[in-house]
Amino acid sequence: MLSKPESSKCSDDTEQIVINLPCRLIERAQKYADEHGNSVTGVIIEALDALLGGRTTR
């Protein structure tokens, strides 16, 4: 896992990172995005936020 020194803070509301995801996962995210009028980026952001925030879909 990558980590930044504690003194490093984002100077903007967003920060770009590059991650490699399995093609099957991206295909599922794209299908979900298409069905819900969203982008793959939006789906990934929402999923990560839900996971880290403790929300579940069940």
N, C-alpha and C positions, 0 to 999 in steps of 0.2 A: 504494500500500500504506500502511496506517495503521501508525504506530509510536508507542510510548509512550516518554517519557523514561526513561533508565536507572534512575532512582531509584524509579520506579513498580513496585510488586510486588503480586501478588495476595495479598489477606489471607485467602483461602479456597482450597479445593482446586479450585474451578471459577470460571469467569468467563463471564458471558453475553455473546455477541456476536450480531449480526444480520447475516446474509448473504442475498443473493438468488441463488438457483440456478435454472437453466433447468428448466422443468416436466418436460421429458423426463428429466432427470437425477433429479429427485425421484421420478418414476414408476418408474424403474429401481431406485432405492434402496428404495422402498416394496415393490416386488415381491420384491426380495432379502430385505428384512426379514421379510415375510410367510412366505417359504419357509424361513427359518432361525429363526423364533420370536424376532425381535428388533424393535426400534423403528427408525424412520428415523434418529432421533438417534443411536442406538447404531451403526448402520451407518456413518453419516457420521463419527463419532468413530473407529471402527475403521479406516476407509479412510484418513482423514487421518493417523492414527498410523502405519499401515503405510507410507504414502507418505513421510512425514518420517523414519521410522525405517529406511528402506532395504529393507524387506521387499518381496518380490514374491509373486505367486500362481502364477508359472510355474516 
